Amino acid sequence: MAVGGGGVSSLYDPLDVTEYTFEEMNATGDVVKTWNTYVMVHVFTPEGIQQWGKPGAMSIEHGLFIDTPPQN
């Protein structure tokens, strides 16, 4: 599981931040493929959801603000 954005009740991790660089997201996607599994992401914002769709996240947890499905 990856934390793709901040937490709702977190004092020091704002909801609208992106936790990883795009390069880190891609590396995560590459590694899980070698283990024949997938990435599950805890993320709220549309931007974070779209960013994680590109490296192949298969499950979005708490995507409360999603406006369009992720595009791979």
PyMOL Python script that loads the backbone (N, CA, C, O; Angstrom):
from pymol import cmd

cmd.read_pdbstr("""\
ATOM      1  N   MET A   1       0.843  -1.174   0.000  1.00  0.00           N
ATOM      2  CA  MET A   1       0.000   0.000   0.000  1.00  0.00           C
ATOM      3  C   MET A   1       0.885   1.233   0.000  1.00  0.00           C
ATOM      4  O   MET A   1       1.909   1.271   0.682  1.00  0.00           O
ATOM      5  N   ALA A   2       0.494   2.226  -0.755  1.00  0.00           N
ATOM      6  CA  ALA A   2       1.196   3.499  -0.806  1.00  0.00           C
ATOM      7  C   ALA A   2       0.267   4.583  -0.296  1.00  0.00           C
ATOM      8  O   ALA A   2      -0.946   4.522  -0.495  1.00  0.00           O
ATOM      9  N   VAL A   3       0.839   5.562   0.354  1.00  0.00           N
ATOM     10  CA  VAL A   3       0.062   6.715   0.802  1.00  0.00           C
ATOM     11  C   VAL A   3       0.279   7.797  -0.247  1.00  0.00           C
ATOM     12  O   VAL A   3       1.351   8.398  -0.321  1.00  0.00           O
ATOM     13  N   GLY A   4      -0.741   8.038  -1.053  1.00  0.00           N
ATOM     14  CA  GLY A   4      -0.612   8.958  -2.171  1.00  0.00           C
ATOM     15  C   GLY A   4      -0.899  10.398  -1.843  1.00  0.00           C
ATOM     16  O   GLY A   4      -0.623  11.274  -2.662  1.00  0.00           O
ATOM     17  N   GLY A   5      -1.435  10.674  -0.690  1.00  0.00           N
ATOM     18  CA  GLY A   5      -1.745  12.042  -0.298  1.00  0.00           C
ATOM     19  C   GLY A   5      -1.887  12.137   1.206  1.00  0.00           C
ATOM     20  O   GLY A   5      -1.806  11.137   1.919  1.00  0.00           O
ATOM     21  N   GLY A   6      -2.094  13.327   1.666  1.00  0.00           N
ATOM     22  CA  GLY A   6      -2.194  13.576   3.099  1.00  0.00           C
ATOM     23  C   GLY A   6      -3.419  12.950   3.734  1.00  0.00           C
ATOM     24  O   GLY A   6      -4.269  12.370   3.059  1.00  0.00           O
ATOM     25  N   GLY A   7      -3.486  13.082   5.042  1.00  0.00           N
ATOM     26  CA  GLY A   7      -4.590  12.512   5.799  1.00  0.00           C
ATOM     27  C   GLY A   7      -5.611  13.558   6.208  1.00  0.00           C
ATOM     28  O   GLY A   7      -5.270  14.726   6.395  1.00  0.00           O
ATOM     29  N   VAL A   8      -6.843  13.149   6.346  1.00  0.00           N
ATOM     30  CA  VAL A   8      -7.927  14.053   6.712  1.00  0.00           C
ATOM     31  C   VAL A   8      -7.705  14.655   8.092  1.00  0.00           C
ATOM     32  O   VAL A   8      -7.936  15.848   8.291  1.00  0.00           O
ATOM     33  N   SER A   9      -7.267  13.856   9.033  1.00  0.00           N
ATOM     34  CA  SER A   9      -7.126  14.338  10.401  1.00  0.00           C
ATOM     35  C   SER A   9      -5.673  14.574  10.809  1.00  0.00           C
ATOM     36  O   SER A   9      -5.389  14.764  11.992  1.00  0.00           O
ATOM     37  N   SER A  10      -4.759  14.565   9.857  1.00  0.00           N
ATOM     38  CA  SER A  10      -3.347  14.744  10.161  1.00  0.00           C
ATOM     39  C   SER A  10      -2.996  16.224  10.295  1.00  0.00           C
ATOM     40  O   SER A  10      -3.351  17.031   9.435  1.00  0.00           O
ATOM     41  N   LEU A  11      -2.302  16.576  11.369  1.00  0.00           N
ATOM     42  CA  LEU A  11      -1.909  17.972  11.584  1.00  0.00           C
ATOM     43  C   LEU A  11      -0.754  18.397  10.687  1.00  0.00           C
ATOM     44  O   LEU A  11      -0.667  19.569  10.320  1.00  0.00           O
ATOM     45  N   TYR A  12       0.130  17.481  10.327  1.00  0.00           N
ATOM     46  CA  TYR A  12       1.348  17.836   9.616  1.00  0.00           C
ATOM     47  C   TYR A  12       1.464  17.207   8.237  1.00  0.00           C
ATOM     48  O   TYR A  12       2.550  17.174   7.659  1.00  0.00           O
ATOM     49  N   ASP A  13       0.384  16.721   7.719  1.00  0.00           N
ATOM     50  CA  ASP A  13       0.368  16.073   6.409  1.00  0.00           C
ATOM     51  C   ASP A  13      -0.911  16.516   5.693  1.00  0.00           C
ATOM     52  O   ASP A  13      -1.896  15.779   5.685  1.00  0.00           O
ATOM     53  N   PRO A  14      -0.909  17.709   5.091  1.00  0.00           N
ATOM     54  CA  PRO A  14      -2.132  18.266   4.506  1.00  0.00           C
ATOM     55  C   PRO A  14      -2.783  17.342   3.474  1.00  0.00           C
ATOM     56  O   PRO A  14      -2.103  16.600   2.765  1.00  0.00           O
ATOM     57  N   LEU A  15      -4.067  17.404   3.408  1.00  0.00           N
ATOM     58  CA  LEU A  15      -4.870  16.557   2.526  1.00  0.00           C
ATOM     59  C   LEU A  15      -4.481  16.704   1.059  1.00  0.00           C
ATOM     60  O   LEU A  15      -4.550  15.734   0.304  1.00  0.00           O
ATOM     61  N   ASP A  16      -4.075  17.900   0.646  1.00  0.00           N
ATOM     62  CA  ASP A  16      -3.858  18.161  -0.772  1.00  0.00           C
ATOM     63  C   ASP A  16      -2.414  17.954  -1.243  1.00  0.00           C
ATOM     64  O   ASP A  16      -2.083  18.350  -2.360  1.00  0.00           O
ATOM     65  N   VAL A  17      -1.556  17.352  -0.435  1.00  0.00           N
ATOM     66  CA  VAL A  17      -0.176  17.137  -0.858  1.00  0.00           C
ATOM     67  C   VAL A  17      -0.031  15.804  -1.588  1.00  0.00           C
ATOM     68  O   VAL A  17      -0.833  14.888  -1.405  1.00  0.00           O
ATOM     69  N   THR A  18       0.996  15.715  -2.411  1.00  0.00           N
ATOM     70  CA  THR A  18       1.362  14.467  -3.065  1.00  0.00           C
ATOM     71  C   THR A  18       2.589  13.932  -2.352  1.00  0.00           C
ATOM     72  O   THR A  18       3.588  14.639  -2.217  1.00  0.00           O
ATOM     73  N   GLU A  19       2.523  12.704  -1.900  1.00  0.00           N
ATOM     74  CA  GLU A  19       3.584  12.136  -1.072  1.00  0.00           C
ATOM     75  C   GLU A  19       4.813  11.686  -1.847  1.00  0.00           C
ATOM     76  O   GLU A  19       5.913  11.689  -1.293  1.00  0.00           O
ATOM     77  N   TYR A  20       4.665  11.302  -3.100  1.00  0.00           N
ATOM     78  CA  TYR A  20       5.761  10.748  -3.881  1.00  0.00           C
ATOM     79  C   TYR A  20       6.012  11.577  -5.128  1.00  0.00           C
ATOM     80  O   TYR A  20       5.113  12.254  -5.627  1.00  0.00           O
ATOM     81  N   THR A  21       7.250  11.519  -5.633  1.00  0.00           N
ATOM     82  CA  THR A  21       7.526  12.083  -6.952  1.00  0.00           C
ATOM     83  C   THR A  21       7.012  11.084  -7.979  1.00  0.00           C
ATOM     84  O   THR A  21       6.751   9.927  -7.648  1.00  0.00           O
ATOM     85  N   PHE A  22       6.869  11.524  -9.212  1.00  0.00           N
ATOM     86  CA  PHE A  22       6.394  10.617 -10.253  1.00  0.00           C
ATOM     87  C   PHE A  22       7.388   9.469 -10.452  1.00  0.00           C
ATOM     88  O   PHE A  22       6.982   8.335 -10.709  1.00  0.00           O
ATOM     89  N   GLU A  23       8.681   9.758 -10.336  1.00  0.00           N
ATOM     90  CA  GLU A  23       9.700   8.719 -10.476  1.00  0.00           C
ATOM     91  C   GLU A  23       9.551   7.660  -9.383  1.00  0.00           C
ATOM     92  O   GLU A  23       9.710   6.468  -9.646  1.00  0.00           O
ATOM     93  N   GLU A  24       9.246   8.093  -8.156  1.00  0.00           N
ATOM     94  CA  GLU A  24       9.042   7.142  -7.056  1.00  0.00           C
ATOM     95  C   GLU A  24       7.791   6.303  -7.279  1.00  0.00           C
ATOM     96  O   GLU A  24       7.782   5.109  -6.978  1.00  0.00           O
ATOM     97  N   MET A  25       6.738   6.919  -7.805  1.00  0.00           N
ATOM     98  CA  MET A  25       5.516   6.169  -8.106  1.00  0.00           C
ATOM     99  C   MET A  25       5.792   5.106  -9.156  1.00  0.00           C
ATOM    100  O   MET A  25       5.350   3.965  -9.023  1.00  0.00           O
ATOM    101  N   ASN A  26       6.532   5.482 -10.212  1.00  0.00           N
ATOM    102  CA  ASN A  26       6.861   4.513 -11.255  1.00  0.00           C
ATOM    103  C   ASN A  26       7.715   3.379 -10.712  1.00  0.00           C
ATOM    104  O   ASN A  26       7.499   2.218 -11.061  1.00  0.00           O
ATOM    105  N   ALA A  27       8.680   3.702  -9.863  1.00  0.00           N
ATOM    106  CA  ALA A  27       9.523   2.667  -9.270  1.00  0.00           C
ATOM    107  C   ALA A  27       8.683   1.713  -8.431  1.00  0.00           C
ATOM    108  O   ALA A  27       8.901   0.502  -8.466  1.00  0.00           O
ATOM    109  N   THR A  28       7.732   2.242  -7.682  1.00  0.00           N
ATOM    110  CA  THR A  28       6.840   1.397  -6.887  1.00  0.00           C
ATOM    111  C   THR A  28       6.058   0.462  -7.791  1.00  0.00           C
ATOM    112  O   THR A  28       5.951  -0.733  -7.514  1.00  0.00           O
ATOM    113  N   GLY A  29       5.511   1.004  -8.871  1.00  0.00           N
ATOM    114  CA  GLY A  29       4.765   0.177  -9.825  1.00  0.00           C
ATOM    115  C   GLY A  29       5.624  -0.915 -10.436  1.00  0.00           C
ATOM    116  O   GLY A  29       5.168  -2.045 -10.608  1.00  0.00           O
ATOM    117  N   ASP A  30       6.871  -0.579 -10.766  1.00  0.00           N
ATOM    118  CA  ASP A  30       7.784  -1.573 -11.341  1.00  0.00           C
ATOM    119  C   ASP A  30       8.099  -2.683 -10.355  1.00  0.00           C
ATOM    120  O   ASP A  30       8.106  -3.858 -10.723  1.00  0.00           O
ATOM    121  N   VAL A  31       8.362  -2.321  -9.101  1.00  0.00           N
ATOM    122  CA  VAL A  31       8.724  -3.322  -8.093  1.00  0.00           C
ATOM    123  C   VAL A  31       7.575  -4.281  -7.817  1.00  0.00           C
ATOM    124  O   VAL A  31       7.786  -5.492  -7.751  1.00  0.00           O
ATOM    125  N   VAL A  32       6.362  -3.760  -7.654  1.00  0.00           N
ATOM    126  CA  VAL A  32       5.255  -4.672  -7.338  1.00  0.00           C
ATOM    127  C   VAL A  32       4.962  -5.627  -8.488  1.00  0.00           C
ATOM    128  O   VAL A  32       4.506  -6.748  -8.261  1.00  0.00           O
ATOM    129  N   LYS A  33       5.218  -5.196  -9.716  1.00  0.00           N
ATOM    130  CA  LYS A  33       5.026  -6.105 -10.861  1.00  0.00           C
ATOM    131  C   LYS A  33       5.972  -7.288 -10.780  1.00  0.00           C
ATOM    132  O   LYS A  33       5.605  -8.400 -11.161  1.00  0.00           O
ATOM    133  N   THR A  34       7.197  -7.064 -10.283  1.00  0.00           N
ATOM    134  CA  THR A  34       8.136  -8.181 -10.165  1.00  0.00           C
ATOM    135  C   THR A  34       7.686  -9.185  -9.107  1.00  0.00           C
ATOM    136  O   THR A  34       8.108 -10.341  -9.126  1.00  0.00           O
ATOM    137  N   TRP A  35       6.838  -8.749  -8.192  1.00  0.00           N
ATOM    138  CA  TRP A  35       6.297  -9.624  -7.147  1.00  0.00           C
ATOM    139  C   TRP A  35       4.915 -10.163  -7.530  1.00  0.00           C
ATOM    140  O   TRP A  35       4.253 -10.807  -6.717  1.00  0.00           O
ATOM    141  N   ASN A  36       4.480  -9.901  -8.769  1.00  0.00           N
ATOM    142  CA  ASN A  36       3.171 -10.348  -9.260  1.00  0.00           C
ATOM    143  C   ASN A  36       2.026  -9.889  -8.372  1.00  0.00           C
ATOM    144  O   ASN A  36       1.114 -10.654  -8.059  1.00  0.00           O
ATOM    145  N   THR A  37       2.092  -8.624  -7.974  1.00  0.00           N
ATOM    146  CA  THR A  37       1.025  -8.051  -7.163  1.00  0.00           C
ATOM    147  C   THR A  37       0.716  -6.653  -7.693  1.00  0.00           C
ATOM    148  O   THR A  37       1.085  -6.339  -8.825  1.00  0.00           O
ATOM    149  N   TYR A  38       0.064  -5.824  -6.927  1.00  0.00           N
ATOM    150  CA  TYR A  38      -0.352  -4.507  -7.409  1.00  0.00           C
ATOM    151  C   TYR A  38      -0.248  -3.474  -6.296  1.00  0.00           C
ATOM    152  O   TYR A  38      -0.035  -3.811  -5.131  1.00  0.00           O
ATOM    153  N   VAL A  39      -0.402  -2.218  -6.675  1.00  0.00           N
ATOM    154  CA  VAL A  39      -0.357  -1.110  -5.718  1.00  0.00           C
ATOM    155  C   VAL A  39      -1.774  -0.728  -5.317  1.00  0.00           C
ATOM    156  O   VAL A  39      -2.649  -0.561  -6.167  1.00  0.00           O
ATOM    157  N   MET A  40      -1.988  -0.591  -4.015  1.00  0.00           N
ATOM    158  CA  MET A  40      -3.209  -0.021  -3.459  1.00  0.00           C
ATOM    159  C   MET A  40      -2.794   1.333  -2.884  1.00  0.00           C
ATOM    160  O   MET A  40      -1.817   1.414  -2.139  1.00  0.00           O
ATOM    161  N   VAL A  41      -3.519   2.385  -3.219  1.00  0.00           N
ATOM    162  CA  VAL A  41      -3.128   3.731  -2.816  1.00  0.00           C
ATOM    163  C   VAL A  41      -4.187   4.369  -1.929  1.00  0.00           C
ATOM    164  O   VAL A  41      -5.381   4.322  -2.228  1.00  0.00           O
ATOM    165  N   HIS A  42      -3.734   4.959  -0.846  1.00  0.00           N
ATOM    166  CA  HIS A  42      -4.585   5.757   0.042  1.00  0.00           C
ATOM    167  C   HIS A  42      -4.431   7.199  -0.412  1.00  0.00           C
ATOM    168  O   HIS A  42      -3.408   7.828  -0.140  1.00  0.00           O
ATOM    169  N   VAL A  43      -5.426   7.724  -1.094  1.00  0.00           N
ATOM    170  CA  VAL A  43      -5.322   9.066  -1.680  1.00  0.00           C
ATOM    171  C   VAL A  43      -6.724   9.673  -1.808  1.00  0.00           C
ATOM    172  O   VAL A  43      -7.698   8.958  -2.047  1.00  0.00           O
ATOM    173  N   PHE A  44      -6.813  10.971  -1.651  1.00  0.00           N
ATOM    174  CA  PHE A  44      -8.103  11.654  -1.686  1.00  0.00           C
ATOM    175  C   PHE A  44      -8.319  12.509  -2.935  1.00  0.00           C
ATOM    176  O   PHE A  44      -9.416  12.515  -3.495  1.00  0.00           O
ATOM    177  N   THR A  45      -7.294  13.225  -3.375  1.00  0.00           N
ATOM    178  CA  THR A  45      -7.469  14.258  -4.395  1.00  0.00           C
ATOM    179  C   THR A  45      -7.478  13.704  -5.816  1.00  0.00           C
ATOM    180  O   THR A  45      -6.866  12.669  -6.077  1.00  0.00           O
ATOM    181  N   PRO A  46      -8.161  14.376  -6.732  1.00  0.00           N
ATOM    182  CA  PRO A  46      -8.162  13.954  -8.136  1.00  0.00           C
ATOM    183  C   PRO A  46      -6.755  13.926  -8.727  1.00  0.00           C
ATOM    184  O   PRO A  46      -6.432  13.029  -9.506  1.00  0.00           O
ATOM    185  N   GLU A  47      -5.914  14.898  -8.367  1.00  0.00           N
ATOM    186  CA  GLU A  47      -4.551  14.942  -8.893  1.00  0.00           C
ATOM    187  C   GLU A  47      -3.755  13.714  -8.451  1.00  0.00           C
ATOM    188  O   GLU A  47      -3.067  13.091  -9.259  1.00  0.00           O
ATOM    189  N   GLY A  48      -3.851  13.373  -7.173  1.00  0.00           N
ATOM    190  CA  GLY A  48      -3.142  12.203  -6.663  1.00  0.00           C
ATOM    191  C   GLY A  48      -3.641  10.919  -7.290  1.00  0.00           C
ATOM    192  O   GLY A  48      -2.850  10.027  -7.597  1.00  0.00           O
ATOM    193  N   ILE A  49      -4.936  10.816  -7.482  1.00  0.00           N
ATOM    194  CA  ILE A  49      -5.523   9.627  -8.106  1.00  0.00           C
ATOM    195  C   ILE A  49      -5.028   9.481  -9.532  1.00  0.00           C
ATOM    196  O   ILE A  49      -4.651   8.383  -9.940  1.00  0.00           O
ATOM    197  N   GLN A  50      -5.021  10.567 -10.303  1.00  0.00           N
ATOM    198  CA  GLN A  50      -4.533  10.522 -11.680  1.00  0.00           C
ATOM    199  C   GLN A  50      -3.055  10.166 -11.725  1.00  0.00           C
ATOM    200  O   GLN A  50      -2.631   9.387 -12.579  1.00  0.00           O
ATOM    201  N   GLN A  51      -2.266  10.727 -10.813  1.00  0.00           N
ATOM    202  CA  GLN A  51      -0.837  10.436 -10.800  1.00  0.00           C
ATOM    203  C   GLN A  51      -0.567   8.967 -10.547  1.00  0.00           C
ATOM    204  O   GLN A  51       0.316   8.386 -11.178  1.00  0.00           O
ATOM    205  N   TRP A  52      -1.310   8.351  -9.634  1.00  0.00           N
ATOM    206  CA  TRP A  52      -1.087   6.941  -9.333  1.00  0.00           C
ATOM    207  C   TRP A  52      -1.667   6.018 -10.393  1.00  0.00           C
ATOM    208  O   TRP A  52      -1.273   4.855 -10.466  1.00  0.00           O
ATOM    209  N   GLY A  53      -2.594   6.503 -11.219  1.00  0.00           N
ATOM    210  CA  GLY A  53      -3.128   5.674 -12.297  1.00  0.00           C
ATOM    211  C   GLY A  53      -2.083   5.355 -13.348  1.00  0.00           C
ATOM    212  O   GLY A  53      -2.090   4.266 -13.922  1.00  0.00           O
ATOM    213  N   LYS A  54      -1.185   6.293 -13.603  1.00  0.00           N
ATOM    214  CA  LYS A  54      -0.161   6.084 -14.630  1.00  0.00           C
ATOM    215  C   LYS A  54       0.798   4.950 -14.290  1.00  0.00           C
ATOM    216  O   LYS A  54       1.093   4.140 -15.169  1.00  0.00           O
ATOM    217  N   PRO A  55       1.307   4.847 -13.043  1.00  0.00           N
ATOM    218  CA  PRO A  55       2.173   3.708 -12.720  1.00  0.00           C
ATOM    219  C   PRO A  55       1.406   2.405 -12.500  1.00  0.00           C
ATOM    220  O   PRO A  55       2.018   1.367 -12.246  1.00  0.00           O
ATOM    221  N   GLY A  56       0.095   2.443 -12.592  1.00  0.00           N
ATOM    222  CA  GLY A  56      -0.673   1.207 -12.558  1.00  0.00           C
ATOM    223  C   GLY A  56      -1.311   0.835 -11.239  1.00  0.00           C
ATOM    224  O   GLY A  56      -1.527  -0.350 -10.990  1.00  0.00           O
ATOM    225  N   ALA A  57      -1.621   1.792 -10.384  1.00  0.00           N
ATOM    226  CA  ALA A  57      -2.331   1.460  -9.143  1.00  0.00           C
ATOM    227  C   ALA A  57      -3.661   0.803  -9.493  1.00  0.00           C
ATOM    228  O   ALA A  57      -4.391   1.286 -10.359  1.00  0.00           O
ATOM    229  N   MET A  58      -3.967  -0.286  -8.826  1.00  0.00           N
ATOM    230  CA  MET A  58      -5.180  -1.045  -9.125  1.00  0.00           C
ATOM    231  C   MET A  58      -6.307  -0.795  -8.139  1.00  0.00           C
ATOM    232  O   MET A  58      -7.450  -1.174  -8.397  1.00  0.00           O
ATOM    233  N   SER A  59      -5.999  -0.160  -7.008  1.00  0.00           N
ATOM    234  CA  SER A  59      -7.006   0.071  -5.989  1.00  0.00           C
ATOM    235  C   SER A  59      -6.785   1.444  -5.371  1.00  0.00           C
ATOM    236  O   SER A  59      -5.684   1.767  -4.927  1.00  0.00           O
ATOM    237  N   ILE A  60      -7.834   2.239  -5.347  1.00  0.00           N
ATOM    238  CA  ILE A  60      -7.795   3.576  -4.743  1.00  0.00           C
ATOM    239  C   ILE A  60      -8.643   3.534  -3.486  1.00  0.00           C
ATOM    240  O   ILE A  60      -9.845   3.278  -3.548  1.00  0.00           O
ATOM    241  N   GLU A  61      -8.014   3.786  -2.345  1.00  0.00           N
ATOM    242  CA  GLU A  61      -8.723   3.803  -1.072  1.00  0.00           C
ATOM    243  C   GLU A  61      -9.043   5.246  -0.693  1.00  0.00           C
ATOM    244  O   GLU A  61      -8.164   6.107  -0.750  1.00  0.00           O
ATOM    245  N   HIS A  62     -10.259   5.515  -0.316  1.00  0.00           N
ATOM    246  CA  HIS A  62     -10.706   6.830   0.146  1.00  0.00           C
ATOM    247  C   HIS A  62     -10.648   7.901  -0.941  1.00  0.00           C
ATOM    248  O   HIS A  62     -10.421   9.066  -0.617  1.00  0.00           O
ATOM    249  N   GLY A  63     -10.838   7.568  -2.182  1.00  0.00           N
ATOM    250  CA  GLY A  63     -10.787   8.556  -3.264  1.00  0.00           C
ATOM    251  C   GLY A  63     -12.007   9.463  -3.244  1.00  0.00           C
ATOM    252  O   GLY A  63     -12.747   9.541  -4.225  1.00  0.00           O
ATOM    253  N   LEU A  64     -12.213  10.142  -2.135  1.00  0.00           N
ATOM    254  CA  LEU A  64     -13.443  10.923  -1.924  1.00  0.00           C
ATOM    255  C   LEU A  64     -13.664  12.033  -2.935  1.00  0.00           C
ATOM    256  O   LEU A  64     -14.807  12.363  -3.250  1.00  0.00           O
ATOM    257  N   PHE A  65     -12.597  12.609  -3.442  1.00  0.00           N
ATOM    258  CA  PHE A  65     -12.747  13.762  -4.335  1.00  0.00           C
ATOM    259  C   PHE A  65     -12.526  13.413  -5.797  1.00  0.00           C
ATOM    260  O   PHE A  65     -12.291  14.298  -6.620  1.00  0.00           O
ATOM    261  N   ILE A  66     -12.599  12.124  -6.126  1.00  0.00           N
ATOM    262  CA  ILE A  66     -12.370  11.692  -7.517  1.00  0.00           C
ATOM    263  C   ILE A  66     -13.399  12.347  -8.437  1.00  0.00           C
ATOM    264  O   ILE A  66     -14.586  12.420  -8.119  1.00  0.00           O
ATOM    265  N   ASP A  67     -12.915  12.815  -9.576  1.00  0.00           N
ATOM    266  CA  ASP A  67     -13.848  13.410 -10.541  1.00  0.00           C
ATOM    267  C   ASP A  67     -13.851  12.638 -11.856  1.00  0.00           C
ATOM    268  O   ASP A  67     -14.852  12.664 -12.573  1.00  0.00           O
ATOM    269  N   THR A  68     -12.764  11.955 -12.192  1.00  0.00           N
ATOM    270  CA  THR A  68     -12.709  11.085 -13.365  1.00  0.00           C
ATOM    271  C   THR A  68     -11.863   9.868 -13.008  1.00  0.00           C
ATOM    272  O   THR A  68     -10.968   9.974 -12.169  1.00  0.00           O
ATOM    273  N   PRO A  69     -12.119   8.727 -13.616  1.00  0.00           N
ATOM    274  CA  PRO A  69     -11.316   7.538 -13.342  1.00  0.00           C
ATOM    275  C   PRO A  69      -9.869   7.757 -13.780  1.00  0.00           C
ATOM    276  O   PRO A  69      -9.626   8.508 -14.724  1.00  0.00           O
ATOM    277  N   PRO A  70      -8.902   7.117 -13.114  1.00  0.00           N
ATOM    278  CA  PRO A  70      -7.493   7.241 -13.511  1.00  0.00           C
ATOM    279  C   PRO A  70      -7.258   6.715 -14.909  1.00  0.00           C
ATOM    280  O   PRO A  70      -7.886   5.742 -15.326  1.00  0.00           O
ATOM    281  N   GLN A  71      -6.362   7.350 -15.629  1.00  0.00           N
ATOM    282  CA  GLN A  71      -5.993   6.926 -16.979  1.00  0.00           C
ATOM    283  C   GLN A  71      -4.605   6.316 -16.918  1.00  0.00           C
ATOM    284  O   GLN A  71      -3.658   6.969 -16.480  1.00  0.00           O
ATOM    285  N   ASN A  72      -4.474   5.067 -17.355  1.00  0.00           N
ATOM    286  CA  ASN A  72      -3.156   4.402 -17.335  1.00  0.00           C
ATOM    287  C   ASN A  72      -2.337   4.826 -18.513  1.00  0.00           C
ATOM    288  O   ASN A  72      -1.202   4.376 -18.670  1.00  0.00           O
TER     289      ASN A  72
END
""", "prot")
cmd.dss("prot")
cmd.show_as("cartoon", "prot")
cmd.util.cbc("prot")
cmd.orient("prot")
